[in-house]
Amino acid sequence: MPSYVIVGASRGIGHEYLRVLSADQSNTVVGTVRNIADAEERAKTEGWKNVYLVPGDLTDYKSMYAAADEVSKITDGKVDYLVINGAFISKQSADMAPTAFIGKEEFLKADAATSFETNFLGPVFAINAFLPLVKNGSVKKIIVVSSGMADTELVRSAGIAEALTYSASKSAVNILVAKYSVELKKFGITIIALSPGLVDTSEGKKPTPEEMVKYQLIANQLKSYAPNFTGPISTEQSVKAQLSVIGNLTIEQSGDMISHLGNKQWL
């Protein structure tokens, strides 16, 4: 009976991981969430029988170690698949290119600090906390959700100067994964950075006219990189594609960054 831990499972991609994995009753699925009451209320409507929720804040290393202790009780001290999904995407700086921070240096410092605390330090905290359980698992796979926005070729070919702090923090994730792969290979652990694609996480909420304009601009911008790109995929499409990639991973790929398509094509 395989065990999965999804760190950052409150909503969006993380919540969809719980939903998709719960369909197989042989899976033991655990999601860490910051607001346990809200998450449990939402879980009730899903009717899950094999999903467990534990409190856990990715930015708080003590919280991650406490979550690992709780998970150990549920999974008998082992974890087969550890998926670290939680991330911070700054809405305030998403449209800002590097020179847009001229005169806004204090904002840049704060925005970068939050981005790196969640997107870089958070995975370090989570991996270190759950590592003893992964070592005891049969599968020994760690997945850190990254982003194609951290790929320099995509940035250049599609002309994306914006989202500086988010992209930089995800680039840091990629080198983090490479470093872990070197250290953990002797334990038979496979770790990769996995881009989920461009995903619609609005959960059915109708975008505002301003958001629609922004989406169209993004689509036009990405046409040069991916001519067949038609728009964001659903959380279900993304998660099912990611799980297919994860299932086929070999230890020879450890340390790599790949997409939900299993290659270096991010869209």
Accessible surface in RSA format (square Angstrom, percent):
REM  Atomic radii and reference values for relative SASA: ProtOr
REM  Chains: A
REM  Algorithm: Lee & Richards
REM  Probe-radius: 1.40
REM  Slices: 20
REM RES _ NUM      All-atoms   Total-Side   Main-Chain    Non-polar    All polar
REM                ABS   REL    ABS   REL    ABS   REL    ABS   REL    ABS   REL
RES MET A   1   168.69  87.4  99.56  65.9  69.13 164.6  85.06  72.3  83.64 110.8
RES PRO A   2    43.17  31.5  39.92  36.4   3.25  11.8  42.68  35.2   0.48   3.0
RES SER A   3     6.15   5.2   6.15   8.2   0.00   0.0   5.58  11.9   0.56   0.8
RES TYR A   4    24.78  11.6  24.78  14.1   0.00   0.0   1.39   1.0  23.40  28.8
RES VAL A   5     0.00   0.0   0.00   0.0   0.00   0.0   0.00   0.0   0.00   0.0
RES ILE A   6     0.00   0.0   0.00   0.0   0.00   0.0   0.00   0.0   0.00   0.0
RES VAL A   7     1.12   0.7   1.12   1.0   0.00   0.0   1.12   1.0   0.00   0.0
RES GLY A   8    22.59  27.9   0.00   N/A  22.59  27.9  20.16  55.3   2.43   5.4
RES ALA A   9     1.91   1.8   0.00   0.0   1.91   4.3   0.00   0.0   1.91   5.1
RES SER A  10    35.36  29.9  27.58  36.8   7.77  17.9  20.32  43.3  15.04  21.1
RES ARG A  11   151.17  63.5 145.11  74.0   6.06  14.4  50.35  68.8 100.82  61.1
RES GLY A  12    10.51  13.0   0.00   N/A  10.51  13.0   7.60  20.9   2.91   6.5
RES ILE A  13    20.65  11.8  17.65  13.2   3.00   7.2  17.65  12.7   3.00   8.1
RES GLY A  14     0.00   0.0   0.00   N/A   0.00   0.0   0.00   0.0   0.00   0.0
RES HIS A  15    13.46   7.4  13.46   9.4   0.00   0.0   9.30   9.6   4.16   4.8
RES GLU A  16    14.69   8.4  14.59  11.0   0.10   0.2   0.62   1.2  14.07  11.5
RES TYR A  17     0.00   0.0   0.00   0.0   0.00   0.0   0.00   0.0   0.00   0.0
RES LEU A  18     1.59   0.9   1.59   1.1   0.00   0.0   1.59   1.1   0.00   0.0
RES ARG A  19    86.00  36.1  82.40  42.0   3.60   8.6  28.14  38.5  57.86  35.1
RES VAL A  20    24.15  15.9  15.23  13.8   8.93  21.5  18.83  16.4   5.33  14.4
RES LEU A  21     8.63   4.8   7.14   5.1   1.49   3.7   8.63   6.1   0.00   0.0
RES SER A  22     9.57   8.1   7.58  10.1   1.99   4.6   1.39   3.0   8.18  11.5
RES ALA A  23    87.34  80.3  51.75  79.9  35.59  81.0  62.53  88.1  24.81  65.7
RES ASP A  24    72.24  50.6  65.97  65.7   6.27  14.8  26.15  61.5  46.08  46.0
RES GLN A  25   113.46  63.4  95.58  69.9  17.88  42.6  62.40 132.8  51.07  38.7
RES SER A  26    54.58  46.1  45.17  60.3   9.41  21.7  43.63  92.9  10.94  15.3
RES ASN A  27     9.46   6.5   8.69   8.4   0.77   1.9   0.00   0.0   9.46   9.1
RES THR A  28    17.87  12.7  17.33  17.6   0.53   1.3   7.30   9.8  10.57  16.0
RES VAL A  29     0.00   0.0   0.00   0.0   0.00   0.0   0.00   0.0   0.00   0.0
RES VAL A  30     0.00   0.0   0.00   0.0   0.00   0.0   0.00   0.0   0.00   0.0
RES GLY A  31     0.00   0.0   0.00   N/A   0.00   0.0   0.00   0.0   0.00   0.0
RES THR A  32     1.06   0.8   0.86   0.9   0.21   0.5   0.00   0.0   1.06   1.6
RES VAL A  33     1.85   1.2   0.25   0.2   1.60   3.8   1.85   1.6   0.00   0.0
RES ARG A  34   167.47  70.3 138.00  70.3  29.46  70.2  41.11  56.2 126.36  76.6
RES ASN A  35    79.59  54.9  72.52  70.1   7.06  17.0  29.51  71.0  50.08  48.4
RES ILE A  36    51.90  29.5  50.61  37.7   1.29   3.1  50.61  36.4   1.29   3.5
RES ALA A  37    66.18  60.8  56.87  87.8   9.30  21.2  60.72  85.5   5.45  14.4
RES ASP A  38    94.14  65.9  86.95  86.5   7.18  17.0  27.15  63.9  66.98  66.8
RES ALA A  39    12.36  11.4   3.75   5.8   8.61  19.6   9.67  13.6   2.69   7.1
RES GLU A  40    81.31  46.7  79.46  60.1   1.85   4.4  21.21  41.0  60.09  49.1
RES GLU A  41   106.04  60.9 104.96  79.4   1.08   2.6  45.93  88.8  60.11  49.1
RES ARG A  42    81.66  34.3  76.11  38.8   5.55  13.2  39.85  54.5  41.81  25.3
RES ALA A  43    18.26  16.8  15.56  24.0   2.71   6.2  15.90  22.4   2.36   6.3
RES LYS A  44   152.33  74.3 124.61  76.5  27.71  66.0  85.64  77.1  66.69  71.0
RES THR A  45   114.77  81.6  73.98  75.0  40.79  97.2  73.84  99.2  40.93  61.9
RES GLU A  46    64.66  37.1  36.69  27.8  27.97  66.6   4.97   9.6  59.69  48.7
RES GLY A  47    47.43  58.5   0.00   N/A  47.43  58.5  33.69  92.5  13.74  30.8
RES TRP A  48    40.79  16.4  14.66   7.1  26.13  61.4  14.69   7.8  26.10  42.3
RES LYS A  49   170.14  83.0 138.40  84.9  31.74  75.6  86.86  78.2  83.27  88.7
RES ASN A  50    13.12   9.0  11.14  10.8   1.98   4.8  12.93  31.1   0.19   0.2
RES VAL A  51    22.68  14.9   0.69   0.6  21.99  53.0   0.69   0.6  21.99  59.6
RES TYR A  52    98.20  45.8  94.43  53.7   3.78   9.8  55.56  41.7  42.65  52.6
RES LEU A  53    31.31  17.4   9.98   7.1  21.34  53.6   9.98   7.0  21.34  57.4
RES VAL A  54     7.56   5.0   7.39   6.7   0.16   0.4   7.56   6.6   0.00   0.0
RES PRO A  55    74.28  54.1  70.68  64.4   3.60  13.1  70.76  58.4   3.52  21.9
RES GLY A  56     6.02   7.4   0.00   N/A   6.02   7.4   0.35   1.0   5.67  12.7
RES ASP A  57    42.14  29.5  41.65  41.5   0.48   1.1  12.19  28.7  29.95  29.9
RES LEU A  58    14.52   8.1  11.73   8.4   2.79   7.0  11.73   8.2   2.79   7.5
RES THR A  59    40.42  28.7  28.86  29.3  11.55  27.5  12.54  16.8  27.87  42.1
RES ASP A  60    60.61  42.5  56.59  56.3   4.02   9.5  15.98  37.6  44.63  44.5
RES TYR A  61   111.01  51.8 111.01  63.2   0.00   0.0  77.14  58.0  33.88  41.8
RES LYS A  62   141.57  69.1 134.31  82.4   7.27  17.3  79.99  72.0  61.58  65.6
RES SER A  63    26.10  22.1  18.06  24.1   8.04  18.5  16.62  35.4   9.49  13.3
RES MET A  64     0.19   0.1   0.19   0.1   0.00   0.0   0.19   0.2   0.00   0.0
RES TYR A  65   104.21  48.7 103.41  58.8   0.80   2.1  77.35  58.1  26.86  33.1
RES ALA A  66    56.36  51.8  48.87  75.4   7.49  17.0  54.20  76.3   2.15   5.7
RES ALA A  67     0.92   0.8   0.00   0.0   0.92   2.1   0.79   1.1   0.13   0.4
RES ALA A  68     6.59   6.1   5.71   8.8   0.88   2.0   6.01   8.5   0.58   1.5
RES ASP A  69    90.34  63.3  86.66  86.3   3.68   8.7  19.56  46.0  70.78  70.6
RES GLU A  70    71.91  41.3  71.41  54.0   0.50   1.2  17.57  34.0  54.34  44.4
RES VAL A  71     0.00   0.0   0.00   0.0   0.00   0.0   0.00   0.0   0.00   0.0
RES SER A  72    31.88  26.9  29.19  39.0   2.69   6.2   9.20  19.6  22.68  31.8
RES LYS A  73   155.59  75.9 119.17  73.1  36.41  86.7  89.73  80.8  65.86  70.1
RES ILE A  74    57.45  32.7  28.44  21.2  29.01  69.9  34.52  24.9  22.93  62.2
RES THR A  75    10.66   7.6   0.24   0.2  10.42  24.8   7.15   9.6   3.50   5.3
RES ASP A  76   123.18  86.3 101.40 100.9  21.78  51.5  33.06  77.8  90.12  89.9
RES GLY A  77    18.21  22.5   0.00   N/A  18.21  22.5  16.50  45.3   1.71   3.8
RES LYS A  78    83.69  40.8  83.69  51.3   0.00   0.0  32.63  29.4  51.06  54.4
RES VAL A  79     0.00   0.0   0.00   0.0   0.00   0.0   0.00   0.0   0.00   0.0
RES ASP A  80     9.46   6.6   9.46   9.4   0.00   0.0   0.06   0.1   9.39   9.4
RES TYR A  81    28.18  13.2  28.18  16.0   0.00   0.0   1.87   1.4  26.31  32.4
RES LEU A  82     0.00   0.0   0.00   0.0   0.00   0.0   0.00   0.0   0.00   0.0
RES VAL A  83     0.66   0.4   0.66   0.6   0.00   0.0   0.66   0.6   0.00   0.0
RES ILE A  84     2.13   1.2   0.69   0.5   1.44   3.5   0.69   0.5   1.44   3.9
RES ASN A  85    20.06  13.8  15.12  14.6   4.95  11.9   0.05   0.1  20.01  19.3
RES GLY A  86    17.86  22.0   0.00   N/A  17.86  22.0  13.96  38.3   3.90   8.7
RES ALA A  87    47.98  44.1  12.93  19.9  35.05  79.7  12.93  18.2  35.05  92.8
RES PHE A  88    62.52  31.3  59.85  37.1   2.67   7.0  62.47  37.9   0.06   0.2
RES ILE A  89   104.55  59.5  88.50  65.9  16.05  38.7  88.50  63.7  16.05  43.6
RES SER A  90     6.04   5.1   2.89   3.9   3.15   7.3   2.08   4.4   3.96   5.5
RES LYS A  91   190.52  92.9 167.99 103.1  22.52  53.6 113.09 101.8  77.43  82.5
RES GLN A  92   140.12  78.4 117.00  85.5  23.12  55.0  42.53  90.5  97.59  74.0
RES SER A  93     2.08   1.8   2.08   2.8   0.00   0.0   0.00   0.0   2.08   2.9
RES ALA A  94    33.23  30.6  25.33  39.1   7.90  18.0  27.42  38.6   5.81  15.4
RES ASP A  95    89.40  62.6  70.84  70.5  18.57  43.9  32.73  77.0  56.67  56.5
RES MET A  96    21.92  11.4  21.16  14.0   0.76   1.8  15.79  13.4   6.12   8.1
RES ALA A  97    26.83  24.7  25.25  39.0   1.58   3.6  25.25  35.6   1.58   4.2
RES PRO A  98    72.08  52.5  62.02  56.5  10.06  36.6  62.49  51.6   9.59  59.6
RES THR A  99   102.46  72.9  92.97  94.2   9.50  22.6  67.57  90.8  34.89  52.7
RES ALA A 100    41.72  38.4  24.69  38.1  17.03  38.7  37.03  52.2   4.68  12.4
RES PHE A 101     5.21   2.6   4.29   2.7   0.92   2.4   4.79   2.9   0.42   1.2
RES ILE A 102   132.62  75.5 115.30  85.9  17.32  41.7 116.20  83.7  16.42  44.6
RES GLY A 103    66.82  82.4   0.00   N/A  66.82  82.4  33.96  93.2  32.86  73.6
RES LYS A 104   112.42  54.8 105.52  64.7   6.91  16.4  64.81  58.3  47.62  50.7
RES GLU A 105    91.68  52.6  90.00  68.1   1.67   4.0  55.36 107.1  36.31  29.6
RES GLU A 106   126.81  72.8 121.61  92.0   5.20  12.4  69.08 133.6  57.73  47.1
RES PHE A 107    56.61  28.3  48.01  29.7   8.60  22.4  53.85  32.7   2.76   7.9
RES LEU A 108    50.29  28.0  50.29  36.0   0.00   0.0  50.29  35.3   0.00   0.0
RES LYS A 109   133.23  65.0 123.08  75.5  10.16  24.2  85.65  77.1  47.58  50.7
RES ALA A 110    59.55  54.8  50.06  77.3   9.49  21.6  58.58  82.5   0.97   2.6
RES ASP A 111     8.83   6.2   4.21   4.2   4.61  10.9   4.49  10.6   4.34   4.3
RES ALA A 112    27.39  25.2  27.03  41.7   0.36   0.8  27.20  38.3   0.19   0.5
RES ALA A 113    63.48  58.4  48.21  74.4  15.27  34.7  59.23  83.4   4.25  11.3
RES THR A 114    53.71  38.2  52.31  53.0   1.39   3.3  26.11  35.1  27.60  41.7
RES SER A 115     0.31   0.3   0.31   0.4   0.00   0.0   0.00   0.0   0.31   0.4
RES PHE A 116    69.30  34.7  69.30  42.9   0.00   0.0  69.30  42.0   0.00   0.0
RES GLU A 117    75.99  43.6  75.06  56.8   0.94   2.2  13.12  25.4  62.88  51.3
RES THR A 118    17.71  12.6  17.71  17.9   0.00   0.0  11.27  15.1   6.44   9.7
RES ASN A 119     0.86   0.6   0.00   0.0   0.86   2.1   0.66   1.6   0.19   0.2
RES PHE A 120    56.15  28.1  56.15  34.8   0.00   0.0  56.15  34.0   0.00   0.0
RES LEU A 121    72.90  40.6  72.90  52.2   0.00   0.0  72.90  51.2   0.00   0.0
RES GLY A 122     0.00   0.0   0.00   N/A   0.00   0.0   0.00   0.0   0.00   0.0
RES PRO A 123     3.29   2.4   3.29   3.0   0.00   0.0   3.29   2.7   0.00   0.0
RES VAL A 124    30.91  20.3  30.91  28.0   0.00   0.0  30.91  26.9   0.00   0.0
RES PHE A 125    42.21  21.1  40.81  25.3   1.40   3.6  42.21  25.6   0.00   0.0
RES ALA A 126     0.00   0.0   0.00   0.0   0.00   0.0   0.00   0.0   0.00   0.0
RES ILE A 127     0.00   0.0   0.00   0.0   0.00   0.0   0.00   0.0   0.00   0.0
RES ASN A 128    61.00  42.1  52.04  50.3   8.96  21.6  10.20  24.6  50.80  49.1
RES ALA A 129     5.61   5.2   0.00   0.0   5.61  12.8   0.00   0.0   5.61  14.9
RES PHE A 130     0.00   0.0   0.00   0.0   0.00   0.0   0.00   0.0   0.00   0.0
RES LEU A 131    25.09  14.0  25.09  18.0   0.00   0.0  25.09  17.6   0.00   0.0
RES PRO A 132    75.60  55.1  72.01  65.6   3.60  13.1  74.47  61.5   1.13   7.0
RES LEU A 133    15.10   8.4  15.10  10.8   0.00   0.0  15.10  10.6   0.00   0.0
RES VAL A 134     0.00   0.0   0.00   0.0   0.00   0.0   0.00   0.0   0.00   0.0
RES LYS A 135    73.96  36.1  63.40  38.9  10.55  25.1  26.70  24.0  47.26  50.3
RES ASN A 136    96.54  66.6  72.75  70.3  23.79  57.3  16.50  39.7  80.04  77.4
RES GLY A 137     4.32   5.3   0.00   N/A   4.32   5.3   0.06   0.2   4.25   9.5
RES SER A 138    99.19  83.8  64.77  86.4  34.42  79.3  39.72  84.6  59.47  83.3
RES VAL A 139    50.58  33.3  32.23  29.2  18.35  44.2  36.72  31.9  13.86  37.6
RES LYS A 140    45.63  22.3  45.52  27.9   0.11   0.3  33.21  29.9  12.42  13.2
RES LYS A 141    20.96  10.2  20.96  12.9   0.00   0.0  12.96  11.7   8.00   8.5
RES ILE A 142     0.00   0.0   0.00   0.0   0.00   0.0   0.00   0.0   0.00   0.0
RES ILE A 143     0.00   0.0   0.00   0.0   0.00   0.0   0.00   0.0   0.00   0.0
RES VAL A 144     1.69   1.1   1.69   1.5   0.00   0.0   1.69   1.5   0.00   0.0
RES VAL A 145     8.94   5.9   7.91   7.2   1.04   2.5   7.91   6.9   1.04   2.8
RES SER A 146     1.92   1.6   0.00   0.0   1.92   4.4   0.00   0.0   1.92   2.7
RES SER A 147    11.00   9.3  10.18  13.6   0.83   1.9   3.19   6.8   7.81  10.9
RES GLY A 148     6.93   8.5   0.00   N/A   6.93   8.5   3.12   8.5   3.81   8.5
RES MET A 149    45.10  23.4  43.57  28.8   1.53   3.6  32.34  27.5  12.76  16.9
RES ALA A 150    12.14  11.2   0.00   0.0  12.14  27.6   1.93   2.7  10.21  27.0
RES ASP A 151    34.54  24.2  30.44  30.3   4.11   9.7   4.48  10.5  30.06  30.0
RES THR A 152    91.99  65.4  89.83  91.1   2.16   5.1  66.54  89.4  25.45  38.5
RES GLU A 153    89.38  51.3  89.38  67.6   0.00   0.0  45.42  87.9  43.95  35.9
RES LEU A 154     7.11   4.0   7.11   5.1   0.00   0.0   7.11   5.0   0.00   0.0
RES VAL A 155    49.63  32.7  48.15  43.6   1.48   3.6  48.15  41.8   1.48   4.0
RES ARG A 156   161.52  67.8 134.75  68.7  26.77  63.7  72.98  99.7  88.55  53.7
RES SER A 157    47.98  40.5  21.59  28.8  26.39  60.8  32.64  69.5  15.35  21.5
RES ALA A 158     6.33   5.8   0.00   0.0   6.33  14.4   1.38   1.9   4.95  13.1
RES GLY A 159    47.61  58.7   0.00   N/A  47.61  58.7  34.05  93.4  13.56  30.4
RES ILE A 160    18.49  10.5  14.04  10.5   4.45  10.7  14.56  10.5   3.93  10.7
RES ALA A 161    52.68  48.4  39.26  60.6  13.42  30.5  48.15  67.8   4.52  12.0
RES GLU A 162    59.11  33.9  54.94  41.6   4.17   9.9  18.75  36.3  40.36  33.0
RES ALA A 163    10.85  10.0  10.19  15.7   0.67   1.5  10.85  15.3   0.00   0.0
RES LEU A 164    60.75  33.8  58.07  41.5   2.68   6.7  60.64  42.6   0.11   0.3
RES THR A 165     4.29   3.1   3.36   3.4   0.94   2.2   4.13   5.5   0.17   0.2
RES TYR A 166    29.61  13.8  29.39  16.7   0.22   0.6  15.10  11.3  14.52  17.9
RES SER A 167    16.12  13.6  15.90  21.2   0.21   0.5  15.03  32.0   1.08   1.5
RES ALA A 168    40.14  36.9  29.50  45.5  10.64  24.2  36.41  51.3   3.73   9.9
RES SER A 169     0.00   0.0   0.00   0.0   0.00   0.0   0.00   0.0   0.00   0.0
RES LYS A 170     5.37   2.6   5.37   3.3   0.00   0.0   0.92   0.8   4.45   4.7
RES SER A 171    48.07  40.6  40.81  54.5   7.25  16.7  30.16  64.2  17.91  25.1
RES ALA A 172    18.38  16.9  13.10  20.2   5.28  12.0  17.83  25.1   0.54   1.4
RES VAL A 173     0.20   0.1   0.20   0.2   0.00   0.0   0.20   0.2   0.00   0.0
RES ASN A 174    30.35  20.9  25.11  24.3   5.25  12.6  18.34  44.2  12.01  11.6
RES ILE A 175    97.25  55.3  95.34  71.0   1.91   4.6  96.74  69.7   0.51   1.4
RES LEU A 176    17.31   9.6  15.61  11.2   1.70   4.3  17.31  12.2   0.00   0.0
RES VAL A 177     0.10   0.1   0.10   0.1   0.00   0.0   0.10   0.1   0.00   0.0
RES ALA A 178    31.81  29.3  31.04  47.9   0.77   1.8  31.34  44.1   0.47   1.2
RES LYS A 179   138.55  67.6 132.54  81.3   6.01  14.3  76.60  68.9  61.96  66.0
RES TYR A 180    18.61   8.7  17.31   9.8   1.30   3.4  15.20  11.4   3.41   4.2
RES SER A 181    12.19  10.3  10.00  13.3   2.19   5.0   2.03   4.3  10.16  14.2
RES VAL A 182   123.08  81.0 103.60  93.8  19.48  46.9 108.81  94.5  14.27  38.7
RES GLU A 183   105.40  60.5  97.14  73.5   8.26  19.7  33.83  65.4  71.58  58.4
RES LEU A 184     2.21   1.2   2.21   1.6   0.00   0.0   2.21   1.6   0.00   0.0
RES LYS A 185   126.42  61.7 119.25  73.2   7.17  17.1  63.16  56.8  63.27  67.4
RES LYS A 186   164.71  80.4 120.11  73.7  44.60 106.2  77.21  69.5  87.50  93.2
RES PHE A 187    76.98  38.5  61.63  38.2  15.35  39.9  69.28  42.0   7.71  22.1
RES GLY A 188    35.54  43.8   0.00   N/A  35.54  43.8  23.20  63.7  12.34  27.6
RES ILE A 189     0.00   0.0   0.00   0.0   0.00   0.0   0.00   0.0   0.00   0.0
RES THR A 190     7.14   5.1   7.14   7.2   0.00   0.0   0.00   0.0   7.14  10.8
RES ILE A 191     0.00   0.0   0.00   0.0   0.00   0.0   0.00   0.0   0.00   0.0
RES ILE A 192     0.00   0.0   0.00   0.0   0.00   0.0   0.00   0.0   0.00   0.0
RES ALA A 193     0.45   0.4   0.45   0.7   0.00   0.0   0.45   0.6   0.00   0.0
RES LEU A 194     0.00   0.0   0.00   0.0   0.00   0.0   0.00   0.0   0.00   0.0
RES SER A 195     2.24   1.9   2.24   3.0   0.00   0.0   0.00   0.0   2.24   3.1
RES PRO A 196    13.17   9.6  13.17  12.0   0.00   0.0  13.17  10.9   0.00   0.0
RES GLY A 197    14.37  17.7   0.00   N/A  14.37  17.7   3.11   8.5  11.26  25.2
RES LEU A 198    65.59  36.5  58.88  42.1   6.71  16.9  61.20  43.0   4.39  11.8
RES VAL A 199    23.23  15.3   3.51   3.2  19.72  47.5   3.51   3.0  19.72  53.5
RES ASP A 200    71.27  49.9  60.33  60.1  10.93  25.9  16.47  38.8  54.79  54.6
RES THR A 201    70.04  49.8  53.80  54.5  16.24  38.7  20.79  27.9  49.25  74.4
RES SER A 202    38.14  32.2  24.51  32.7  13.63  31.4  29.79  63.4   8.35  11.7
RES GLU A 203    88.62  50.9  46.75  35.4  41.87  99.7  40.16  77.7  48.46  39.6
RES GLY A 204    80.77  99.6   0.00   N/A  80.77  99.6  43.01 118.0  37.76  84.6
RES LYS A 205   154.24  75.2 143.81  88.2  10.43  24.8  93.22  83.9  61.02  65.0
RES LYS A 206   188.80  92.1 160.18  98.3  28.61  68.1 106.92  96.2  81.88  87.2
RES PRO A 207    43.25  31.5  33.63  30.7   9.62  35.0  36.83  30.4   6.42  39.9
RES THR A 208    64.37  45.8  60.79  61.6   3.59   8.6  61.14  82.1   3.23   4.9
RES PRO A 209   101.90  74.3  96.27  87.8   5.63  20.4 101.05  83.4   0.85   5.3
RES GLU A 210   126.25  72.5 117.93  89.2   8.31  19.8  69.77 135.0  56.47  46.1
RES GLU A 211    66.50  38.2  66.33  50.2   0.16   0.4  15.00  29.0  51.50  42.0
RES MET A 212   103.99  53.9 101.10  66.9   2.89   6.9  93.96  79.9  10.03  13.3
RES VAL A 213    92.99  61.2  89.79  81.3   3.20   7.7  92.97  80.8   0.01   0.0
RES LYS A 214    83.67  40.8  82.26  50.5   1.41   3.4  45.73  41.2  37.94  40.4
RES TYR A 215    96.28  45.0  91.16  51.9   5.12  13.3  63.98  48.1  32.30  39.8
RES GLN A 216   102.01  57.0  99.24  72.5   2.77   6.6  40.56  86.3  61.44  46.6
RES LEU A 217   112.29  62.5 108.71  77.8   3.58   9.0 108.72  76.4   3.57   9.6
RES ILE A 218    59.08  33.6  59.00  44.0   0.08   0.2  59.05  42.5   0.03   0.1
RES ALA A 219    19.67  18.1  19.43  30.0   0.24   0.5  19.57  27.6   0.10   0.3
RES ASN A 220    84.44  58.2  69.99  67.6  14.45  34.8  25.21  60.7  59.23  57.2
RES GLN A 221    62.53  35.0  50.30  36.8  12.23  29.1  25.93  55.2  36.60  27.8
RES LEU A 222     9.12   5.1   9.12   6.5   0.00   0.0   9.12   6.4   0.00   0.0
RES LYS A 223    91.63  44.7  87.42  53.6   4.22  10.0  62.91  56.6  28.72  30.6
RES SER A 224    83.67  70.7  45.24  60.4  38.43  88.5  53.44 113.8  30.23  42.3
RES TYR A 225    39.05  18.2  20.40  11.6  18.65  48.5  19.70  14.8  19.35  23.9
RES ALA A 226     9.31   8.6   6.63  10.2   2.69   6.1   9.31  13.1   0.00   0.0
RES PRO A 227    96.86  70.6  83.40  76.0  13.47  49.0  84.73  70.0  12.14  75.4
RES ASN A 228   138.16  95.3 119.96 115.9  18.20  43.8  38.73  93.2  99.44  96.1
RES PHE A 229    18.89   9.4   9.95   6.2   8.94  23.3  17.61  10.7   1.27   3.6
RES THR A 230   134.71  95.8  95.22  96.5  39.49  94.1  70.04  94.1  64.67  97.8
RES GLY A 231    17.84  22.0   0.00   N/A  17.84  22.0  10.58  29.0   7.26  16.3
RES PRO A 232    67.65  49.3  44.20  40.3  23.46  85.3  44.20  36.5  23.46 145.8
RES ILE A 233    43.77  24.9  42.05  31.3   1.72   4.1  43.77  31.5   0.00   0.0
RES SER A 234    47.29  40.0  42.32  56.5   4.96  11.4  40.72  86.7   6.57   9.2
RES THR A 235    23.53  16.7  22.55  22.9   0.97   2.3   4.25   5.7  19.28  29.1
RES GLU A 236    66.05  37.9  65.94  49.9   0.11   0.3  12.26  23.7  53.79  43.9
RES GLN A 237   104.79  58.6  95.46  69.8   9.32  22.2  37.23  79.2  67.56  51.2
RES SER A 238     0.00   0.0   0.00   0.0   0.00   0.0   0.00   0.0   0.00   0.0
RES VAL A 239     0.00   0.0   0.00   0.0   0.00   0.0   0.00   0.0   0.00   0.0
RES LYS A 240   109.61  53.5 100.85  61.9   8.76  20.9  60.80  54.7  48.81  52.0
RES ALA A 241    26.45  24.3  17.98  27.7   8.47  19.3  25.42  35.8   1.03   2.7
RES GLN A 242     0.00   0.0   0.00   0.0   0.00   0.0   0.00   0.0   0.00   0.0
RES LEU A 243    34.50  19.2  26.65  19.1   7.85  19.7  26.91  18.9   7.59  20.4
RES SER A 244    66.62  56.3  53.54  71.5  13.09  30.1  34.97  74.5  31.66  44.3
RES VAL A 245    16.24  10.7  10.43   9.4   5.81  14.0  15.18  13.2   1.06   2.9
RES ILE A 246     2.67   1.5   2.67   2.0   0.00   0.0   2.67   1.9   0.00   0.0
RES GLY A 247    50.92  62.8   0.00   N/A  50.92  62.8  26.08  71.6  24.85  55.6
RES ASN A 248   113.76  78.5  95.44  92.2  18.33  44.1  31.13  74.9  82.64  79.9
RES LEU A 249    11.70   6.5   0.58   0.4  11.12  28.0   0.97   0.7  10.72  28.9
RES THR A 250    66.87  47.6  60.67  61.5   6.20  14.8  60.81  81.7   6.06   9.2
RES ILE A 251    53.73  30.6  46.27  34.5   7.46  18.0  46.27  33.3   7.46  20.2
RES GLU A 252   144.12  82.7 110.14  83.3  33.98  80.9  68.61 132.7  75.50  61.6
RES GLN A 253    58.01  32.4  53.76  39.3   4.25  10.1  25.83  55.0  32.18  24.4
RES SER A 254    23.32  19.7   3.48   4.6  19.84  45.7   3.48   7.4  19.84  27.8
RES GLY A 255    17.81  22.0   0.00   N/A  17.81  22.0   4.76  13.1  13.04  29.2
RES ASP A 256    51.49  36.1  44.74  44.5   6.75  16.0  15.84  37.3  35.65  35.5
RES MET A 257    18.47   9.6  15.74  10.4   2.73   6.5  10.05   8.5   8.42  11.2
RES ILE A 258     7.40   4.2   7.40   5.5   0.00   0.0   7.40   5.3   0.00   0.0
RES SER A 259     0.00   0.0   0.00   0.0   0.00   0.0   0.00   0.0   0.00   0.0
RES HIS A 260    14.07   7.7  10.71   7.4   3.36   8.6   3.53   3.6  10.54  12.3
RES LEU A 261    90.39  50.3  61.19  43.8  29.21  73.4  65.96  46.3  24.43  65.8
RES GLY A 262    36.46  45.0   0.00   N/A  36.46  45.0  11.91  32.7  24.55  55.0
RES ASN A 263    71.54  49.3  65.92  63.7   5.62  13.5  34.67  83.4  36.88  35.6
RES LYS A 264   111.71  54.5 101.74  62.4   9.97  23.7  86.53  77.9  25.19  26.8
RES GLN A 265    63.45  35.5  60.81  44.4   2.64   6.3  29.19  62.1  34.26  26.0
RES TRP A 266     7.34   2.9   6.35   3.1   0.99   2.3   5.47   2.9   1.87   3.0
RES LEU A 267    40.95  22.8  10.36   7.4  30.59  76.9  30.95  21.7  10.00  26.9
END  Absolute sums over single chains surface
CHAIN  1 A    13111.1      10743.1       2368.0       7711.8       5399.3
END  Absolute sums over all chains
TOTAL         13111.1      10743.1       2368.0       7711.8       5399.3
